[in-house]
C-alpha cells in the first residue's frame, strides 16, 4: 500500500482566509465522512480547520486534506489512492488535556479484509506534524477516548498479529491493542493495568469460543483467550483449561511469548 504522504505548506492564500471562512463547525472529537462527490469542503473546531479537496489521476482519485490553524504552518496530507468514491473520515479534537486540537484522517486502503489507514496531524511547535498510526483491519475507528483517566486519548485497535495465525480470518479472536501518542510517536501501552477493563469485558465470550468445542479448529479463539487472560493476570488458570483441549497449545504459548504477552 502507498501510505499517506505529507508536505509542509507555506501560509499562502489558498489555505488561509478563503478556506477558513467557508469552513463548517463540527463537534470536537467527532468524525465527518467525505467523498469526492461532495466537492471541496472544510470543517473547523477549536481554531483548527481541515480542508478537503481532490487530486485526480486517470483511473483513480487521491483525497487531499490540508490542516491549518492561525500561527501554525499548515500540513497537506494525501490519503490512500482510491479507485471509487475516495471516501475518507476526518475528525478534529484534542488528544491530550489542555492541548490544541489535532486532526485524525482515516482512509480505506482496499482489499478483502483490509484496511483503514489512520494518521494524525498534531500541533508541534509552530507547525502541524504527521504521525502515522498504520493500517488496521476493519471499519473506521471511533474518536479515541481517555480510558485510563490520565488525560491522554487512547486509540483502541485489535492486535492483528492474531489474524490467520491459528485459523481463518473468521476464526481469529484478536485482543484489544491500545496505543497512545507520545510526542510524534505512537506507543503500545496495552500492558498498563488501567486497561484491564477492556480485556475483562471480553474474557467470557472468548473463553466460551475456545472451550465450547475444544477441537483443533479452535486455535484462533484459544489464542485470543490466553492473550486476554494474560492481560488480566489469569494466564495460568486459562492455560490449564486450554491444555485439556485438542488445540495445539504449545504453538500458542510460543506465539504469545514472542508477541510479549507472557515471558
C-alpha positions in Angstrom: 0.0 0.0 0.0 1.1 3.5 -0.7 0.5 5.0 2.8 -0.1 8.6 3.5 2.1 11.3 2.0 2.7 14.8 3.5 4.2 18.1 2.8 4.5 21.2 4.9 3.0 24.2 3.2 3.7 27.9 3.4 0.9 30.2 4.7 -0.5 31.2 1.3 -3.9 32.4 0.2 -5.5 29.1 -0.9 -5.1 27.7 2.6 -5.8 30.7 4.7 -8.8 33.1 4.9 -10.7 31.7 2.0 -10.8 28.2 3.3 -11.4 29.2 6.9 -14.4 31.5 6.0 -16.1 28.6 4.3 -15.5 26.1 7.0 -18.4 24.5 8.8 -18.2 23.9 12.6 -18.2 20.3 13.8 -18.3 19.0 17.4 -14.9 18.3 18.9 -14.0 14.6 18.9 -16.3 13.6 16.1 -15.8 12.5 12.5 -17.3 13.6 9.3 -17.5 11.4 6.2 -16.4 13.0 2.9 -16.3 11.6 -0.6 -15.3 13.0 -4.0 -18.9 13.5 -5.0 -19.3 16.2 -2.3 -16.7 18.5 -3.8 -14.3 20.7 -1.8 -15.3 21.1 1.9 -13.9 22.5 5.0 -14.6 21.8 8.7 -13.4 23.6 11.8 -13.3 23.0 15.6 -11.2 24.7 18.3 -9.5 27.0 15.9 -8.2 24.2 13.7 -9.5 23.7 10.1 -9.4 20.6 7.8 -10.0 21.4 4.2 -10.7 18.5 1.8 -10.1 18.6 -1.9 -9.2 16.0 -4.5 -6.3 15.1 -6.8 -7.5 13.2 -9.8 -5.5 10.6 -11.7 -6.5 8.8 -15.0 -8.1 5.8 -13.2 -8.2 6.9 -9.5 -8.6 9.7 -7.1 -6.5 10.9 -4.1 -8.2 12.8 -1.3 -6.1 15.7 -0.1 -6.6 17.1 3.4 -5.0 20.4 4.4 -4.8 21.0 8.2 -4.4 24.6 9.3 -4.7 27.0 12.3 -3.6 30.6 12.9 0.1 30.8 13.6 1.0 27.3 12.5 2.4 26.1 9.3 -0.3 24.0 7.5 0.1 20.3 6.7 -1.0 18.7 3.4 -1.9 15.1 3.6 -2.6 12.8 0.6 -4.8 10.0 1.7 -4.9 6.5 0.2 -5.3 6.3 -3.5 -8.8 5.2 -4.2 -10.5 3.7 -7.3 -14.0 4.5 -6.2 -15.5 7.5 -4.3 -12.4 8.5 -2.4 -14.2 8.3 0.9 -12.3 9.5 4.0 -13.2 10.2 7.6 -11.9 13.3 9.2 -12.2 14.4 12.8 -10.9 17.3 14.9 -10.3 17.3 18.6 -7.7 17.4 21.4 -5.9 14.1 22.2 -4.4 15.4 25.4 -5.9 17.6 28.2 -5.0 21.2 27.5 -3.5 20.5 24.1 -4.5 22.3 20.8 -6.8 20.1 18.7 -5.3 17.5 16.3 -6.9 16.1 13.1 -7.4 12.4 12.6 -7.6 11.1 9.0 -8.9 7.7 8.1 -8.8 6.3 4.5 -9.5 2.9 3.1 -6.6 1.0 1.5 -8.8 -1.6 -0.3 -8.6 -5.4 -0.1 -10.9 -8.2 1.1 -10.5 -7.6 4.8 -8.2 -4.6 4.9 -7.6 -1.9 5.8 -8.3 1.5 7.3 -5.2 3.7 7.3 -5.1 6.1 10.3 -2.9 9.2 10.5 -2.9 12.2 12.9 -1.9 15.8 12.2 -0.7 17.0 15.5 0.4 20.5 16.5 4.1 20.6 17.5 5.9 23.9 17.9 4.9 26.2 15.1 3.6 23.6 12.7 1.4 20.6 12.3 3.3 17.3 12.1 2.2 13.9 10.8 2.0 10.8 13.0 1.5 7.6 11.1 -0.8 5.2 13.0 -0.6 2.4 10.5 -3.3 0.4 8.7 -5.8 -1.6 10.7 -8.3 -4.3 9.7 -12.0 -3.4 9.9 -14.1 -0.3 9.7 -13.3 3.2 10.7 -12.5 3.7 14.4 -14.4 5.9 16.8 -12.7 9.1 18.2 -10.2 7.8 20.8 -11.3 8.4 24.4 -9.3 8.6 27.6 -9.9 5.0 29.0 -7.1 5.2 31.7 -8.1 8.6 33.1 -4.6 10.1 32.6 -5.7 12.9 30.3 -4.4 11.2 27.2 -6.7 9.8 24.5 -6.4 6.0 24.0 -6.6 4.5 20.5 -8.1 1.1 20.9 -7.3 -1.2 17.9 -7.0 -5.0 17.6 -3.8 -7.0 17.6 -3.6 -8.0 14.0 -0.8 -10.5 14.6 -3.5 -12.9 15.6 -5.3 -12.8 12.3 -4.9 -16.1 10.3 -2.2 -17.3 12.7 -4.2 -20.1 14.2 -7.2 -20.3 12.0 -9.2 -18.5 9.4 -10.0 -14.8 9.5 -13.5 -15.5 10.9 -12.0 -17.9 13.4 -9.4 -15.4 14.7 -10.0 -13.5 18.0 -7.5 -10.6 18.1 -7.4 -9.0 21.6 -7.5 -5.2 22.1 -4.3 -3.3 21.5 -4.1 0.2 23.0 -1.9 3.0 21.5 -1.0 6.4 22.9 0.7 9.3 21.2 3.9 10.5 22.9 5.3 13.4 21.1 5.4 12.4 17.4 5.5 8.7 18.1 2.8 6.0 18.6 3.4 3.7 21.6 1.8 0.4 22.5 0.5 0.8 26.1 -1.6 -2.3 26.3 0.2 -3.7 29.3 -0.9 -0.8 31.5 -3.2 -2.3 34.3 -5.5 0.7 33.7 -6.7 -1.0 30.5 -7.7 -4.3 32.2 -11.4 -3.4 31.9 -11.1 -3.7 28.1 -10.0 -7.3 28.5 -12.3 -8.1 31.3 -15.3 -7.1 29.1 -14.3 -9.8 26.6 -12.9 -12.7 28.6 -16.2 -14.6 29.0 -17.1 -14.6 25.3 -13.6 -15.6 24.0 -13.3 -18.3 26.7 -16.6 -19.9 25.6 -15.5 -19.7 21.9 -12.3 -21.5 22.8 -13.6 -24.2 25.2 -17.1 -25.0 23.9 -15.7 -27.0 21.1 -12.2 -27.5 22.2 -11.1 -29.1 18.9 -8.2 -28.5 16.7 -10.1 -25.8 14.9 -10.5 -23.6 18.0 -6.9 -22.4 17.9 -7.8 -18.9 16.9 -10.3 -18.5 19.8 -7.9 -20.1 22.3 -5.0 -17.9 21.3 -7.3 -14.9 21.9 -8.5 -16.3 25.2 -5.0 -17.0 26.5 -3.8 -13.5 25.4 -6.8 -11.8 27.1 -6.2 -13.9 30.2 -2.6 -12.9 30.3 -3.5 -9.2 30.2 -5.7 -9.9 33.2 -3.1 -11.8 35.2 -5.1 -15.0 34.8 -2.9 -16.9 32.3 -2.0 -19.9 34.4 -5.7 -20.8 35.1 -6.6 -20.3 31.4 -3.6 -22.4 30.3 -4.8 -25.3 32.5 -8.1 -25.2 30.7 -6.7 -24.9 27.2 -4.2 -27.6 27.8 -7.0 -30.1 28.2 -8.4 -29.4 24.7 -7.2 -30.7 21.3 -5.7 -27.3 20.4 -2.0 -27.1 19.8 -1.4 -25.1 23.0 2.3 -25.3 22.7 2.4 -23.3 19.4 0.1 -20.7 21.0 2.3 -20.4 24.0 5.4 -19.8 21.8 3.5 -17.2 19.8 2.3 -15.4 23.0 5.8 -15.3 24.3 7.1 -13.9 21.0 4.5 -11.2 21.0 5.2 -10.2 24.6 2.0 -11.4 26.3 3.9 -13.8 28.5 7.5 -14.4 29.5 
